[in-house]
Amino acid sequence: MPSLDEKGLEYIKEVTASLDAWHEAKAAIAEARQIILHKLNLMNWVANFVRNF
């Protein structure tokens, strides 16, 4: 994930300007999304588990 400073924003602009780059990154974006969602679900499960005990 790029930072949101000037350098990171320039990178985002460069990558999103080209459809080819977007399609190449699609699989990596999907994988990162799954990892993030899994970790959020795990954190939610642990929070509920701890709250019940």
N, C-alpha and C positions, 0 to 999 in steps of 0.2 A: 504494500500500500504506500503510495507516494505521500510525502509530507505536504502540508498545505502552505508551505512558504513559496516564495517566488519561483524557485527552481522546480519544486514539485508541481506547481500549477502549469509551468511551461511544459513539463513532461506530459501532463494530462492533456493539454491542448494538442501537443504533437501526436500523441497516440490516438486521440479521438478524431483527429483530422483525416485519418486514413481508414477506410473501411477494411482494408486488408489487415492492418494491425489490430483492429477491433475484433475481426473474426479469429485471428490467431490467438488473441487473449481470452476469447470466450470460454474455453475449457478451464483455464486457470481461474477465471472469475467464478465460474460455477463451483469449482472445487473449494475455493476460499469461502464462498457463501455457505456451502454445506458444513465446513469446519466451524465457522462462526455460529451457525444455527445450532449445531450439535453442542458446542460449548455453552451457549446460552441456555439450552434446554437442560443440560447437566447442572448448571449453576442453579436454575430454578428448582430442579428436583432436590438438590442438596438443601436449598433454603427451606423448602417445604418439609423435608425430612427432619431437619434440625428444629424447626418450629413446632413439630408435633411431638418432640421428645424433650 
